[in-house]
Amino acid sequence: MVADKLRNEHNFGGYIHLKAIPGADKDLIKKAGSLVDRMSVNIELPSSKSLKLLAPEKNKHDILKPMGDIKNNIIVNKYERRKYKNSPIFVPGGQSTQLIVGATKESDLNILNLTENLYNKFDLRRVYYSAYVPVNSNRNLPEIKTPPTFREHRLYQGDWLLRVYGFKAEELLNEKNPNFDINFDPKTTYALNNIHLFPVEINKAPYNTLIRVPGIGIRGAHKIVSARRIGLLDFFDLKKLGIVMKRAQYFITCKGKYYGAVAFDDMRIRKALTPKIDLNSIDEGATQLSFFDNNIGNLTMPKVSSNSKLLLLNDKSTSITGEL
């Protein structure tokens, strides 16, 4: 085994992420897990139907069984290490998976429901999404020119809301609206669809309410809770704390005062937050998200035609940092 040689023959002490194949033997998984930092079993596609259509050699059972074996070994290892501190560590970085977005017809709701179930059942650290990249033509594959990377971006944001913010998939999407509106981040869509829950008073709202406000991330909410112990906060204090007031202003009050640029009305707020160019219509002009992009704060769209305008997605970093 390569991992064994790296650790024991070459004394490699760095990070190792090992991918387990569907149907992998549980004894092999147990041995490998004691040598690597993280393991993953890629689920590949969002449903059994899609697997049968595009990857008939794979099946749901063979993919999920290794996930279950990894989870069980993690649980046993934690118990053993409480009793015996010298016990070897089993995948300290946990397990993850990845699936392709846009190769089949599943909705964002289907994908988020799957993601939520994977987190709950297998205690995954992360689910990664990869926009479908067309490399050849086939009657079972969609005909698209470039990857749906805006959709990938919104799914990553939705994933943060499930994994860190405590949202449920059914709060973000439903059968009537099964896909994210690319023009808005998922938390803004949630707030617009639940306008009766807003505005919230910034000086009184508990932490779990603050993190549901668009523009207030996990770090921002902690800063607000800490700062208001000293005194009441106003609109300008929030700016100093780094809160994204471009979105937050429409869903909060400070000392009882509403500072939104338009009246508190869901239609007017939606209009104020809608980008000048409909991003839903030009997702096919997007470029693949890069975790090593130096210009991480801004994602500019390339021209999709000679008459197209330069499009800007100004929240690119949030799919990586999770500060929504």
Stockholm file with secondary structure:
# STOCKHOLM 1.0

chainA/1-324         MVADKLRNEHNFGGYIHLKAIPGADKDLIKKAGSLVDRMSVNIELPSSKSLKLLAPEKNKHDILKPMGDIKNNIIVNKYERRKYKNSPIFVPGGQSTQLIVGATKESDLNILNLTENLYNKFDLRRVYYSAYVPVNSNRNLPEIKTPPTFREHRLYQGDWLLRVYGFKAEELLNEKNPNFDINFDPKTTYALNNIHLFPVEINKAPYNTLIRVPGIGIRGAHKIVSARRIGLLDFFDLKKLGIVMKRAQYFITCKGKYYGAVAFDDMRIRKALTPKIDLNSIDEGATQLSFFDNNIGNLTMPKVSSNSKLLLLNDKSTSITGEL
#=GR chainA/1-324 SS CHHHIIIIISCCCSCCEEECCTTCCHHHHHHHHTTCSEEECCCBSSSHHHHHHHCTTCCHHHHHHHHHHHHHHHHHHHHHHHHCTTSCCCCTTCEEEEEEESSSCCCHHHHHHHHHHHHHHHCCSEEEEEECCCCSCCTTSCCCSSCCHHHHHHHHHHHHHHHTSCCCHHHHCCSSSCSCCTTSCHHHHHHHHTGGGCCEETTTCCHHHHTTSTTCCHHHHHHHHHHTTTSCCCHHHHHHTTCCHHHHTTSEEETTEECCSSCSCHHHHHHHHSCSSCGGGGGGGCCCCCTTCTTTTCEEECCSSTTCCCEEETTTTHHHHCCC
#=GC SS_cons         CHHHIIIIISCCCSCCEEECCTTCCHHHHHHHHTTCSEEECCCBSSSHHHHHHHCTTCCHHHHHHHHHHHHHHHHHHHHHHHHCTTSCCCCTTCEEEEEEESSSCCCHHHHHHHHHHHHHHHCCSEEEEEECCCCSCCTTSCCCSSCCHHHHHHHHHHHHHHHTSCCCHHHHCCSSSCSCCTTSCHHHHHHHHTGGGCCEETTTCCHHHHTTSTTCCHHHHHHHHHHTTTSCCCHHHHHHTTCCHHHHTTSEEETTEECCSSCSCHHHHHHHHSCSSCGGGGGGGCCCCCTTCTTTTCEEECCSSTTCCCEEETTTTHHHHCCC
//
